[in-house]
Amino acid sequence: MTTYQENKAVAASTQEDMKVRYTAKTHTSRGRRGGVSRSDDGRLDGALERYWKPICQEREGAGPKSGTLHLAQAQSNRGRRGRKKDFPDAERLVKRLVANELILSFVPDTEQRLWRTVTRRKYQLTRNHVRLQNQLEGLLEECHIKLSSLVSDLLGASARRMLKALAEGETNPAALAAMADKNLRATHAQLCDALGACTELKPIYRRLLKMFLEELQLIDQQISKLDQELASLLSRHHDAVVHLAEIPGLGVDSAQQIIAEVGAGAATFPSAKQLSSWVGACPGDEESAEVSKSHRSPKGNRHMRRILNQAANAAAKSKGTVFEIVYRRLISRLGHNHTIGAIAHRLCRLIWIILQRGVRYEERGPSVSAKSRRHRTNRMIRELRSLGYRIEPLVATA
C-alpha cells in the first residue's frame, strides 16, 4: 500500500472531564486514517473537538482540495469507559462524522471572529471600569469622605472635579464644595460636611486617589477607541444595528454585541427555535424512560445569555410595551427569574426575525391592545345585531 501524508487527529483526555482534544498532525498512514475521512472528490474532512482556533486559522487560506474542518462537541464522541487509544478514538470520530452522529458547533468566519474579539474586549474593559469605581468608593469611605451619598454618579462632572482637586492636594472643604454644579441636589453645607475629612487626609490616600482617577480615565479612552473601531467594522451592517436597537431593552451597544455573536443576518440558524437552543434561552428537555427529569436551560452561549437577560430586565421595566404586559402576567405564577427567562426567550426569537427578514420592530403594547380590543368589541356587536339581538350602550350613573 502506498504511503502518503495526511492529517491525523490525536486524542488526549482525562477521566475527569471526558473531553477529547484533537490537534492536526502530519502522519504517514499504514492503511488507517485517524481523525479524517476522504470524501468522494478526494478531499479530506477533519473533525476536531477542542483548541480549534489556531488550526482553523491555518487552514482558512487553503484551497478547496485541502478539505473541510468541523468542530464537534466532545459529548457527542463519547466512547466506552476504560478504552482510550488514539487510533480507535480517531476511527470512531470519523465513523460518527460520516454517519452525521456528531453534534457540530458553530464556527464563525474570520470577520465575525474579529467582531467578537472587539466586543468582548470592550465588555472586559467595562467590567474593569465598574470594579475600579467600586474600589474608588471604598477608598473614599475609608477616608471618611461620604461623597457617594450626595451625588448620583461618583464619576460625574461635579464629582470628578472635586476628586481631582482633592488628589492634587486641596484641603479646604468649602473650595471643594464650590466646584459642584449648581444643579446638584445636595446643598453647599451638605457637601462641606461630607468633605470635612479632607483637612486631615494623608498624602498616601491622595496618591492612591490620583492613581484611581488616571486608570479610570485610561479605560474610558480605550472604550472610546473600541467604539470607533466597532463602528467602522460594522458600518456595512448599520441597518441591522439600528433595527435591533429599536427593541425595548436593547441599545446600540447591545445590538453590536448580538451581531458579533450570531452574525449580521443570523444565516447559520434556520429557525428562531434553533437560535434559542444555541443561545440557551429555552427550556431544557432531559427525559429518560418517558419521564421528564429536568427542564433546566442548556448552557449555550454565555455572552448571548448575559445580553438577553440584561435586556429582558430592562424590557420588563419599559412602560407601555408588550414585555411589561408579559412580565405582569407571568410574575405571580413563575417568579422573577423564570419570567425574565421567558422574556429573554421572546427577545431571542424576535432578534432572529429582525435579522433574517430585515424588518423593523413594531410595538404591540397596551395602546395597540386597547385599539384591537375596540375593534373586537365592534365586530362582536355587529355579529349580535346580525343575529337579531338589540344592543344598547350602558349609561354610567353618578
GIGILIN-V807501 format. One record per residue. RES is the residue in one small letter. SS is DSSP state (H for helix, E for strand, C for the rest). D_LAST is the distance of its C-alpha to the last C-alpha in whole Angstrom. Layout:
BEGIN
RES:SS:D_LAST  RES:SS:D_LAST
END
This chain:
BEGIN
m:C:102  t:C:101  t:C:100  y:C:97  q:E:95  e:E:91  n:E:88  k:E:87  a:E:84  v:E:86  a:E:83  a:E:83  s:C:81  t:C:80  q:C:79  e:C:76  d:C:74  m:C:75  k:C:75  v:C:78  r:E:79  y:E:81  t:E:82  a:E:85  k:E:88  t:E:91  h:E:93  t:E:96  s:C:95  r:C:98  g:C:96  r:C:93  r:C:90  g:C:87  g:C:84  v:E:84  s:E:85  r:E:86  s:C:84  d:C:86  d:C:86  g:C:88  r:C:85  l:E:85  d:E:81  g:E:81  a:E:78  l:E:77  e:C:75  r:C:75  y:C:76  w:C:76  k:H:75  p:H:79  i:H:80  c:H:77  q:H:78  e:H:82  r:H:81  e:C:79  g:C:81  a:C:83  g:C:84  p:H:83  k:H:86  s:H:85  g:C:82  t:E:79  l:E:78  h:E:75  l:E:73  a:E:72  q:C:70  a:H:73  q:H:71  s:H:72  n:H:75  r:C:76  g:C:79  r:C:81  r:C:81  g:C:84  r:C:86  k:C:85  k:C:88  d:H:87  f:H:89  p:H:87  d:H:84  a:H:84  e:H:85  r:H:82  l:H:80  v:H:82  k:H:81  r:H:78  l:H:77  v:H:79  a:C:77  n:C:73  e:C:73  l:C:72  i:C:69  l:E:69  s:C:67  f:C:66  v:C:69  p:C:67  d:C:69  t:H:71  e:H:69  q:H:66  r:H:68  l:H:68  w:H:64  r:H:64  t:H:66  v:H:65  t:H:61  r:H:62  r:H:64  k:H:61  y:H:59  q:H:62  l:H:62  t:H:59  r:H:59  n:H:62  h:H:60  v:H:57  r:H:60  l:H:62  q:H:58  n:H:58  q:H:61  l:H:61  e:H:58  g:H:60  l:H:63  l:H:61  e:H:60  e:H:63  c:C:64  h:C:61  i:C:60  k:C:56  l:H:55  s:H:53  s:H:50  l:C:50  v:C:50  s:C:48  d:C:51  l:C:54  l:C:56  g:C:54  a:H:55  s:H:55  a:H:56  r:H:59  r:H:60  m:H:60  l:H:62  k:H:64  a:H:66  l:H:66  a:H:68  e:C:70  g:C:71  e:C:68  t:C:68  n:C:66  p:H:62  a:H:61  a:H:63  l:H:61  a:H:58  a:C:58  m:C:58  a:C:55  d:C:52  k:C:50  n:C:47  l:C:48  r:C:45  a:C:48  t:C:50  h:H:53  a:H:54  q:H:52  l:H:54  c:H:58  d:H:57  a:H:56  l:C:60  g:H:62  a:H:64  c:H:65  t:H:68  e:H:70  l:C:69  k:C:72  p:H:74  i:H:74  y:H:70  r:H:70  r:H:72  l:H:70  l:H:67  k:H:69  m:H:70  f:H:66  l:H:65  e:H:68  e:H:67  l:H:63  q:H:64  l:H:67  i:H:64  d:H:62  q:H:64  q:H:65  i:H:62  s:H:62  k:H:65  l:H:64  d:H:61  q:H:63  e:H:65  l:H:62  a:H:61  s:H:64  l:H:65  l:C:61  s:H:62  r:H:62  h:H:59  h:H:57  d:H:54  a:H:54  v:H:53  v:H:50  h:H:49  l:H:49  a:H:48  e:C:44  i:C:43  p:C:41  g:C:43  l:C:46  g:C:48  v:H:51  d:H:53  s:H:52  a:H:52  q:H:56  q:H:56  i:H:55  i:H:57  a:H:60  e:H:60  v:H:59  g:C:60  a:C:59  g:C:58  a:C:58  a:C:61  t:C:62  f:C:59  p:C:59  s:C:55  a:H:52  k:H:53  q:H:57  l:H:56  s:H:53  s:H:56  w:H:58  v:H:56  g:C:55  a:C:51  c:C:51  p:C:51  g:C:55  d:C:56  e:E:59  e:E:60  s:E:63  a:C:64  e:C:61  v:E:59  s:E:57  k:E:58  s:E:56  h:C:53  r:C:54  s:C:54  p:C:57  k:C:59  g:C:59  n:C:59  r:H:58  h:H:57  m:H:55  r:H:53  r:H:53  i:H:51  l:H:49  n:H:48  q:H:47  a:H:45  a:H:43  n:H:42  a:H:41  a:H:40  a:H:37  k:C:36  s:C:36  k:C:32  g:C:31  t:C:34  v:H:34  f:H:36  e:H:33  i:H:32  v:H:35  y:H:35  r:H:32  r:H:33  l:H:36  i:H:36  s:H:35  r:H:38  l:H:41  g:C:40  h:H:41  n:H:45  h:H:44  t:H:41  i:H:43  g:H:46  a:H:43  i:H:42  a:H:46  h:H:47  r:H:44  l:H:45  c:H:49  r:H:48  l:H:46  i:H:49  w:H:52  i:H:50  i:H:50  l:H:53  q:H:55  r:H:53  g:C:52  v:C:49  r:C:46  y:C:43  e:C:40  e:C:37  r:C:34  g:C:32  p:H:28  s:H:28  v:H:30  s:H:28  a:H:25  k:H:27  s:H:29  r:H:26  r:H:24  h:H:28  r:H:28  t:H:25  n:H:26  r:H:29  m:H:28  i:H:26  r:H:29  e:H:31  l:H:29  r:H:29  s:H:33  l:C:33  g:C:31  y:C:28  r:C:25  i:C:22  e:C:19  p:C:16  l:C:13  v:C:10  a:C:7  t:C:4  a:C:0
END
